[in-house]
Amino acid sequence: MARTQTTTAPSKAILTTTSTSSTPYQVDVSQSLRAVKALVRKLQSPSEPAAASKTSLLADADTQDASDAAPVWLVLTTKTHITDKKRLKPGKIPLPHPYLLPSAPQGAETREPLRICLITADPQREYKDLVASPAFPAELGKQISRVIGTEKLKAKFSSFEAKRKLLSEHDVFLADDRIITLLPTLLGKVFYKATSKPPVPISLEGKRKSIDAETGLKRVKLADGGKKVEKLPLQAKDMAAEVQRALQAALVHLAPSTTTAVKIGIATQTAEQLHANLTAVVDGLAGKYIPQGWKNIRAIHLKGPDTVALPIWMADQLWLDETQILSDERVAAIEGGKGKKRKRIAGEEADGIIEVPGPDGKMRRLEKPKGDAGEGTKSKRAKKGSVQGSVVGKEEVETEEVKAAEREEKRERKEALRAQKEALKSAAVSAPVEKIAEAPAAKVKVKKTRVKAADLM
């Protein structure tokens, strides 16, 4: 149910709502930049250090990010649940200022090279040879410390401790997009619960042939009567380009819900760099990943690890189209019926005609019975076991008769059992005295003692 709602923003809230202009769905640049600066100032404040600098005995170092800085998250809320299975596959959005580069921003000290683990489809030897080939960039090849296939992943890293060790030995995990949906089962919660190292999908297939080798013309699509697409063998330079693009992108992993969080940067980046990443991620989500685009976006927030969510955009409508809006009469009927039990099943009309459900599920129009209307309901008639003066169909009368016959039969069985019990009791009382005399003396004394004890009580 969607209703018109008027929201009053706090005095210090950073809020931008839609308007009636020709381009209403845009994030205000000045307001969003103001929010980014406030968040960066909060994360870099020495008086209140970020959560990443806190020491805790319960903290797990294996789940920490490749950088030591606190992450910055973009939280996007939609109006409806995202249920398209194709869209739930992880994807990437290119960032103008990536945060996984080996060198720190602002001319700081150089970080250590990234330790990249590449998860591929079988056979893995093909991709190992491409990484070791001279055509693959040497600097990037040194960062790829392990190439592992799915079969080896199942055999060698099936235990919990083996998965934890694999997670701690690498900073970034890249996976073939053909097997990306199988990894949650293979890797388990070690990689997908409370971790900032989920596998990033990359394409490890060769380029498609756009020219038909037989005719020399442009390939005709399969839907238009052409042949199935053919792909060239994967080249080392194409593989290196895919790895480089993955390191310069933000991971988007949608869920069948209304909330999506995307990491857009780290606290050591400048406010201008984070703002540029924010704009790129918002445009990418609205243009490709969110069904119906901006119309389905309800709110956009900016958040740190342990900070409040700063609103940078909020929609003024909570519905997608007018068909989701209920009329005022329907809303009043729903709100009026909350928390109240229905006193009758049938709907009463002004002319003394009521509607009752029949055995076939259809409603029947019958005359309203005379007398107290509160005593003429079906539930009270069933409790009293009386059908006199009730407005029911022929089938309902037959049902009441069957129930009455069943109750009578049940009562007769109870009477028979009661009579049988009484007969057994009378037979036990009139037992022969000789049997008592033949009983052992000890038992007779016990019986007498019990009788005396009972008399004293």
VEXDREN-2710 file (C-alpha; in Angstrom, 1 decimal):
% VEXDREN-2710
k/r/px/py/pz
1/MET/0.0/0.0/0.0
2/ALA/1.4/3.4/-1.0
3/ARG/0.2/6.7/0.3
4/THR/1.2/10.3/0.0
5/GLN/3.7/11.2/2.7
6/THR/5.0/14.6/3.7
7/THR/8.5/14.4/5.3
8/THR/10.1/17.3/7.1
9/ALA/13.9/17.1/7.0
10/PRO/16.0/18.0/10.1
11/SER/17.7/21.3/10.0
12/LYS/21.2/19.8/9.5
13/ALA/20.1/16.9/7.2
14/ILE/21.7/16.8/3.8
15/LEU/18.6/16.1/1.7
16/THR/17.6/16.5/-1.9
17/THR/14.2/15.6/-3.2
18/THR/12.7/15.3/-6.6
19/SER/11.1/18.2/-8.3
20/THR/8.9/18.9/-11.3
21/SER/11.7/20.0/-13.7
22/SER/12.6/18.3/-16.9
23/THR/15.4/16.3/-15.2
24/PRO/14.1/15.6/-11.7
25/TYR/16.1/12.5/-11.0
26/GLN/19.5/13.9/-10.2
27/VAL/21.8/14.0/-7.2
28/ASP/22.5/17.6/-6.2
29/VAL/26.3/18.1/-6.6
30/SER/26.7/20.7/-3.9
31/GLN/24.7/18.7/-1.3
32/SER/26.4/15.4/-2.1
33/LEU/29.8/16.9/-2.0
34/ARG/28.9/18.5/1.4
35/ALA/27.9/15.0/2.7
36/VAL/31.2/13.4/1.4
37/LYS/33.3/16.1/3.1
38/ALA/31.5/15.7/6.4
39/LEU/31.9/11.9/6.3
40/VAL/35.6/12.1/5.4
41/ARG/36.2/14.6/8.2
42/LYS/34.5/12.2/10.6
43/LEU/36.5/9.2/9.5
44/GLN/39.8/11.1/9.6
45/SER/39.1/12.7/12.9
46/PRO/42.0/11.8/15.4
47/SER/39.7/12.3/18.5
48/GLU/37.3/9.6/17.3
49/PRO/39.3/7.0/15.3
50/ALA/37.6/4.8/12.8
51/ALA/36.6/1.2/13.6
52/ALA/39.5/-0.2/11.6
53/SER/42.0/1.3/14.1
54/LYS/40.3/-0.1/17.2
55/THR/42.0/-3.1/18.8
56/SER/39.7/-6.0/19.7
57/LEU/40.5/-9.5/20.8
58/LEU/37.5/-10.7/18.9
59/ALA/38.5/-9.0/15.6
60/ASP/39.3/-11.3/12.7
61/ALA/42.3/-10.1/10.7
62/ASP/41.4/-12.4/7.8
63/THR/38.3/-10.4/6.9
64/GLN/40.1/-7.0/6.8
65/ASP/40.4/-5.0/3.6
66/ALA/43.5/-4.8/1.5
67/SER/43.9/-1.2/2.7
68/ASP/44.2/0.0/6.3
69/ALA/41.7/2.9/5.7
70/ALA/38.0/2.7/6.6
71/PRO/35.7/2.0/3.7
72/VAL/33.0/4.4/2.4
73/TRP/29.7/2.8/1.4
74/LEU/26.9/4.0/-0.8
75/VAL/23.5/2.6/0.5
76/LEU/20.7/2.6/-2.1
77/THR/17.1/1.8/-1.2
78/THR/14.5/0.9/-3.8
79/LYS/10.7/1.1/-3.7
80/THR/10.1/-2.5/-4.7
81/HIS/12.1/-5.7/-4.2
82/ILE/14.6/-6.6/-6.8
83/THR/13.6/-10.1/-8.0
84/ASP/15.1/-10.3/-11.5
85/LYS/17.5/-13.3/-11.3
86/LYS/19.7/-12.0/-14.2
87/ARG/20.3/-8.7/-12.3
88/LEU/21.2/-10.5/-9.1
89/LYS/24.5/-11.8/-10.7
90/PRO/27.4/-9.8/-9.4
91/GLY/28.7/-7.0/-11.7
92/LYS/31.2/-4.1/-11.8
93/ILE/30.9/-0.3/-12.2
94/PRO/34.1/1.5/-13.4
95/LEU/35.5/4.1/-10.9
96/PRO/37.3/7.2/-12.0
97/HIS/39.5/6.9/-8.8
98/PRO/39.8/3.2/-7.9
99/TYR/40.8/2.3/-4.3
100/LEU/42.6/-1.0/-5.1
101/LEU/45.6/0.6/-6.8
102/PRO/49.0/-0.5/-5.4
103/SER/50.0/3.1/-4.8
104/ALA/48.4/5.3/-2.2
105/PRO/46.7/8.6/-3.2
106/GLN/48.1/12.1/-2.5
107/GLY/51.7/11.1/-3.0
108/ALA/51.9/9.0/0.1
109/GLU/54.1/6.0/0.7
110/THR/53.7/3.2/-1.8
111/ARG/51.7/0.3/-0.6
112/GLU/52.7/-3.3/-0.9
113/PRO/51.7/-5.0/-4.2
114/LEU/48.3/-6.7/-4.1
115/ARG/48.1/-10.4/-3.7
116/ILE/45.5/-11.5/-6.2
117/CYS/43.9/-15.0/-6.4
118/LEU/42.3/-15.9/-9.7
119/ILE/39.5/-18.5/-9.6
120/THR/38.9/-20.0/-13.1
121/ALA/36.9/-22.6/-14.8
122/ASP/38.6/-25.9/-15.5
123/PRO/41.1/-26.6/-16.9
124/GLN/43.2/-24.1/-14.9
125/ARG/46.4/-24.8/-16.8
126/GLU/45.3/-22.7/-19.8
127/TYR/45.0/-19.6/-17.6
128/LYS/48.3/-20.3/-15.8
129/ASP/50.1/-20.4/-19.1
130/LEU/48.5/-17.0/-20.1
131/VAL/49.7/-15.4/-16.9
132/ALA/53.2/-16.7/-17.4
133/SER/53.4/-15.8/-21.1
134/PRO/55.6/-12.8/-22.2
135/ALA/52.5/-11.0/-23.6
136/PHE/51.0/-10.7/-20.1
137/PRO/52.3/-7.5/-18.2
138/ALA/55.1/-8.6/-15.9
139/GLU/54.1/-6.2/-13.1
140/LEU/50.5/-7.4/-13.1
141/GLY/51.6/-11.0/-13.4
142/LYS/53.6/-10.7/-10.2
143/GLN/50.5/-9.7/-8.3
144/ILE/48.6/-12.8/-9.3
145/SER/50.0/-15.2/-6.7
146/ARG/47.6/-18.1/-7.3
147/VAL/45.4/-19.5/-10.1
148/ILE/43.0/-22.2/-9.0
149/GLY/40.2/-24.1/-10.8
150/THR/36.9/-25.2/-9.4
151/GLU/37.9/-28.9/-9.2
152/LYS/41.0/-28.0/-7.2
153/LEU/39.0/-25.6/-5.1
154/LYS/36.7/-28.5/-4.1
155/ALA/39.4/-31.0/-3.4
156/LYS/42.1/-28.8/-1.6
157/PHE/40.0/-26.2/0.1
158/SER/37.0/-28.1/1.4
159/SER/37.7/-27.6/5.1
160/PHE/36.9/-24.5/7.1
161/GLU/40.5/-23.9/8.1
162/ALA/41.8/-24.3/4.5
163/LYS/39.3/-21.6/3.4
164/ARG/40.4/-19.3/6.1
165/LYS/44.0/-19.7/5.2
166/LEU/43.2/-19.0/1.5
167/LEU/41.3/-15.9/2.5
168/SER/44.1/-14.5/4.7
169/GLU/46.8/-15.1/2.1
170/HIS/45.2/-12.8/-0.6
171/ASP/43.9/-9.3/-0.8
172/VAL/41.7/-9.6/-3.9
173/PHE/39.8/-12.5/-5.4
174/LEU/38.9/-12.5/-9.1
175/ALA/36.6/-15.2/-10.5
176/ASP/35.4/-16.2/-14.0
177/ASP/31.9/-14.8/-14.5
178/ARG/30.8/-18.3/-15.8
179/ILE/31.3/-19.8/-12.3
180/ILE/30.6/-16.8/-10.1
181/THR/27.2/-18.1/-9.0
182/LEU/28.8/-21.4/-7.9
183/LEU/31.3/-19.8/-5.5
184/PRO/29.0/-19.2/-2.5
185/THR/28.5/-22.9/-2.2
186/LEU/32.2/-23.7/-2.8
187/LEU/33.7/-21.0/-0.6
188/GLY/31.1/-20.8/2.1
189/LYS/30.4/-18.1/4.7
190/VAL/34.1/-17.5/5.3
191/PHE/34.2/-15.4/2.1
192/TYR/30.6/-14.0/2.1
193/LYS/29.9/-13.2/5.8
194/ALA/31.4/-10.1/7.4
195/THR/34.2/-9.9/4.8
196/SER/35.3/-7.2/2.4
197/LYS/36.9/-9.7/-0.1
198/PRO/34.1/-11.2/-2.1
199/PRO/35.1/-12.5/-5.5
200/VAL/34.9/-10.0/-8.3
201/PRO/33.6/-11.4/-11.6
202/ILE/35.8/-11.0/-14.8
203/SER/35.3/-12.4/-18.3
204/LEU/37.8/-15.1/-19.2
205/GLU/36.3/-15.9/-22.7
206/GLY/37.8/-14.9/-26.0
207/LYS/36.3/-12.2/-28.2
208/ARG/33.3/-13.0/-30.3
209/LYS/33.7/-13.2/-34.1
210/SER/31.8/-10.3/-35.6
211/ILE/32.6/-11.3/-39.2
212/ASP/31.4/-14.6/-40.8
213/ALA/34.4/-16.5/-42.1
214/GLU/32.4/-18.1/-45.0
215/THR/30.7/-15.0/-46.4
216/GLY/33.0/-12.3/-45.1
217/LEU/30.0/-10.2/-44.0
218/LYS/28.8/-9.2/-40.6
219/ARG/27.5/-12.1/-38.6
220/VAL/23.7/-12.5/-38.5
221/LYS/22.2/-13.0/-35.0
222/LEU/20.9/-16.4/-34.1
223/ALA/17.4/-14.9/-33.5
224/ASP/17.4/-13.7/-37.1
225/GLY/18.3/-17.0/-38.6
226/GLY/22.1/-16.9/-38.3
227/LYS/24.6/-19.3/-36.8
228/LYS/25.6/-19.6/-33.2
229/VAL/28.3/-17.2/-32.2
230/GLU/31.9/-18.3/-32.4
231/LYS/34.6/-17.1/-30.0
232/LEU/38.3/-16.6/-30.6
233/PRO/40.9/-18.1/-28.2
234/LEU/41.6/-16.0/-25.1
235/GLN/44.6/-13.8/-25.5
236/ALA/47.0/-12.8/-22.7
237/LYS/46.5/-9.1/-23.4
238/ASP/42.7/-9.4/-23.2
239/MET/43.0/-11.3/-19.9
240/ALA/45.3/-8.6/-18.5
241/ALA/42.8/-5.9/-19.5
242/GLU/40.0/-7.7/-17.8
243/VAL/42.0/-8.0/-14.6
244/GLN/43.0/-4.4/-14.7
245/ARG/39.3/-3.3/-15.2
246/ALA/38.3/-5.4/-12.2
247/LEU/40.8/-3.7/-10.0
248/GLN/39.5/-0.3/-11.1
249/ALA/35.8/-1.0/-10.5
250/ALA/33.3/-1.2/-7.7
251/LEU/31.6/-4.5/-7.0
252/VAL/27.8/-4.5/-7.2
253/HIS/26.1/-7.5/-5.6
254/LEU/22.4/-7.1/-5.6
255/ALA/20.1/-9.1/-3.3
256/PRO/16.4/-9.9/-3.5
257/SER/15.5/-7.0/-1.2
258/THR/15.2/-3.3/-1.2
259/THR/18.7/-2.3/0.1
260/THR/22.0/-2.4/-1.8
261/ALA/25.4/-1.4/-0.4
262/VAL/28.3/-0.6/-2.7
263/LYS/31.8/0.3/-1.6
264/ILE/32.9/3.5/-3.5
265/GLY/36.2/4.2/-1.8
266/ILE/38.3/4.5/1.4
267/ALA/38.8/7.2/3.9
268/THR/42.3/8.2/2.7
269/GLN/40.9/9.4/-0.6
270/THR/40.0/13.0/-1.0
271/ALA/36.4/14.3/-0.9
272/GLU/36.6/15.2/-4.6
273/GLN/37.7/11.6/-5.5
274/LEU/35.0/10.0/-3.4
275/HIS/32.4/12.4/-4.9
276/ALA/33.4/11.4/-8.4
277/ASN/33.2/7.7/-7.5
278/LEU/29.8/8.3/-5.9
279/THR/28.4/10.0/-9.1
280/ALA/29.7/7.1/-11.2
281/VAL/28.2/4.4/-9.0
282/VAL/24.8/6.1/-8.8
283/ASP/24.6/6.5/-12.6
284/GLY/25.7/2.9/-13.1
285/LEU/23.1/1.5/-10.6
286/ALA/20.3/3.6/-12.0
287/GLY/21.2/2.9/-15.6
288/LYS/21.9/-0.8/-15.6
289/TYR/21.2/-2.6/-12.3
290/ILE/18.0/-1.2/-10.8
291/PRO/14.8/-2.2/-12.6
292/GLN/12.9/0.9/-14.0
293/GLY/15.9/3.1/-13.1
294/TRP/15.4/6.3/-11.1
295/LYS/11.7/5.7/-10.7
296/ASN/12.3/2.7/-8.5
297/ILE/14.9/4.4/-6.3
298/ARG/13.6/5.6/-3.0
299/ALA/16.7/7.0/-1.2
300/ILE/20.4/7.2/-1.4
301/HIS/22.7/7.4/1.7
302/LEU/26.4/7.7/2.4
303/LYS/27.9/5.8/5.3
304/GLY/31.1/4.8/7.0
305/PRO/31.8/1.6/9.1
306/ASP/30.4/3.0/12.4
307/THR/28.8/6.3/11.3
308/VAL/25.2/7.3/10.7
309/ALA/23.8/7.2/7.2
310/LEU/23.8/10.6/5.6
311/PRO/20.9/11.1/3.2
312/ILE/21.9/12.7/-0.1
313/TRP/18.8/11.9/-2.2
314/MET/15.2/11.0/-1.3
315/ALA/12.2/10.6/-3.5
316/ASP/9.0/12.4/-2.8
317/GLN/6.8/9.5/-4.0
318/LEU/6.8/6.1/-2.4
319/TRP/5.1/4.3/-5.4
320/LEU/6.1/3.5/-9.0
321/ASP/2.8/4.3/-10.8
322/GLU/-0.8/5.3/-10.0
323/THR/-2.0/1.7/-10.0
324/GLN/-0.3/1.2/-6.6
325/ILE/-2.3/4.0/-4.9
326/LEU/-5.4/3.0/-3.0
327/SER/-8.5/5.1/-2.9
328/ASP/-9.4/7.0/0.2
329/GLU/-12.4/4.8/0.8
330/ARG/-10.3/1.6/0.6
331/VAL/-7.7/3.0/2.9
332/ALA/-10.3/4.0/5.5
333/ALA/-11.8/0.5/5.3
334/ILE/-8.5/-1.1/5.8
335/GLU/-7.5/1.1/8.7
336/GLY/-10.9/0.8/10.3
337/GLY/-10.7/-3.0/10.2
338/LYS/-7.3/-3.3/11.9
339/GLY/-7.3/-5.0/15.2
340/LYS/-11.0/-5.8/15.1
341/LYS/-12.6/-9.2/14.8
342/ARG/-15.3/-9.7/12.3
343/LYS/-18.7/-10.2/14.0
344/ARG/-20.4/-11.8/11.0
345/ILE/-19.5/-13.5/7.8
346/ALA/-22.2/-12.2/5.5
347/GLY/-22.5/-8.7/4.2
348/GLU/-25.7/-7.0/5.3
349/GLU/-27.5/-4.6/2.9
350/ALA/-30.0/-1.8/3.7
351/ASP/-33.0/-3.6/2.2
352/GLY/-32.9/-6.6/4.6
353/ILE/-31.0/-8.9/2.3
354/ILE/-27.8/-10.6/3.4
355/GLU/-25.2/-12.6/1.5
356/VAL/-23.8/-15.9/2.9
357/PRO/-21.2/-18.2/1.4
358/GLY/-22.5/-21.5/0.0
359/PRO/-20.9/-24.9/-0.1
360/ASP/-19.7/-24.2/-3.6
361/GLY/-17.8/-21.1/-2.5
362/LYS/-20.3/-18.7/-4.2
363/MET/-22.2/-16.0/-2.3
364/ARG/-26.0/-16.4/-1.9
365/ARG/-28.5/-13.7/-1.3
366/LEU/-31.1/-14.5/1.4
367/GLU/-33.6/-12.6/3.4
368/LYS/-32.5/-11.3/6.8
369/PRO/-34.0/-13.4/9.7
370/LYS/-36.3/-11.7/12.2
371/GLY/-35.2/-11.1/15.7
372/ASP/-31.9/-10.1/17.2
373/ALA/-29.4/-9.7/14.4
374/GLY/-26.5/-10.6/16.8
375/GLU/-28.0/-14.0/17.6
376/GLY/-28.6/-14.8/13.9
377/THR/-24.9/-15.2/12.9
378/LYS/-23.6/-18.5/11.7
379/SER/-21.0/-18.9/14.4
380/LYS/-23.5/-18.5/17.3
381/ARG/-26.0/-20.9/15.7
382/ALA/-23.2/-23.5/15.4
383/LYS/-22.3/-23.2/19.1
384/LYS/-25.9/-23.5/20.3
385/GLY/-26.5/-26.5/18.0
386/SER/-29.8/-25.1/16.8
387/VAL/-30.8/-24.3/13.2
388/GLN/-34.3/-23.0/13.9
389/GLY/-34.9/-19.6/12.4
390/SER/-31.5/-19.6/10.7
391/VAL/-31.0/-18.5/7.1
392/VAL/-29.0/-21.3/5.6
393/GLY/-29.3/-23.4/2.4
394/LYS/-30.4/-26.9/2.0
395/GLU/-26.9/-28.2/2.2
396/GLU/-26.2/-26.4/5.5
397/VAL/-29.4/-28.0/7.1
398/GLU/-28.2/-31.5/6.0
399/THR/-24.8/-30.8/7.6
400/GLU/-26.4/-29.9/10.9
401/GLU/-28.5/-33.1/10.8
402/VAL/-25.4/-35.2/10.2
403/LYS/-23.6/-33.5/13.1
404/ALA/-26.6/-34.1/15.4
405/ALA/-26.7/-37.8/14.5
406/GLU/-23.0/-38.1/15.2
407/ARG/-23.5/-36.4/18.6
408/GLU/-26.3/-38.8/19.5
409/GLU/-24.3/-41.8/18.5
410/LYS/-21.4/-40.6/20.6
411/ARG/-23.7/-40.1/23.6
412/GLU/-25.0/-43.7/23.2
413/ARG/-21.5/-45.1/23.1
414/LYS/-20.6/-43.3/26.3
415/GLU/-23.8/-44.6/28.0
416/ALA/-22.9/-48.2/27.0
417/LEU/-19.4/-47.8/28.4
418/ARG/-20.7/-46.4/31.6
419/ALA/-23.1/-49.3/32.1
420/GLN/-20.3/-51.8/31.4
421/LYS/-18.1/-50.2/34.0
422/GLU/-20.9/-50.3/36.6
423/ALA/-21.5/-54.0/36.0
424/LEU/-17.8/-54.7/36.5
425/LYS/-17.7/-52.8/39.8
426/SER/-20.8/-54.7/41.1
427/ALA/-19.3/-58.1/40.2
428/ALA/-16.1/-57.2/42.0
429/VAL/-18.0/-56.2/45.2
430/SER/-20.0/-59.5/45.3
431/ALA/-16.9/-61.8/45.0
432/PRO/-17.1/-65.1/47.0
433/VAL/-15.9/-64.9/50.6
434/GLU/-14.0/-68.2/50.2
435/LYS/-11.5/-66.5/48.0
436/ILE/-10.7/-64.0/50.7
437/ALA/-10.2/-66.8/53.3
438/GLU/-7.8/-68.6/51.0
439/ALA/-5.6/-65.6/50.7
440/PRO/-2.3/-65.4/52.7
441/ALA/-2.5/-64.0/56.2
442/ALA/-0.1/-61.2/55.5
443/LYS/-2.2/-59.9/52.6
444/VAL/-5.3/-60.0/54.8
445/LYS/-3.6/-58.0/57.5
446/VAL/-2.4/-55.4/55.0
447/LYS/-6.0/-55.0/53.8
448/LYS/-7.3/-54.6/57.3
449/THR/-4.6/-52.0/58.1
450/ARG/-5.5/-50.0/55.1
451/VAL/-9.1/-50.0/56.1
452/LYS/-8.3/-48.8/59.5
453/ALA/-6.1/-46.1/58.2
454/ALA/-8.8/-45.0/55.8
455/ASP/-11.3/-44.9/58.7
456/LEU/-9.0/-42.7/60.8
457/MET/-8.6/-40.3/57.9
END
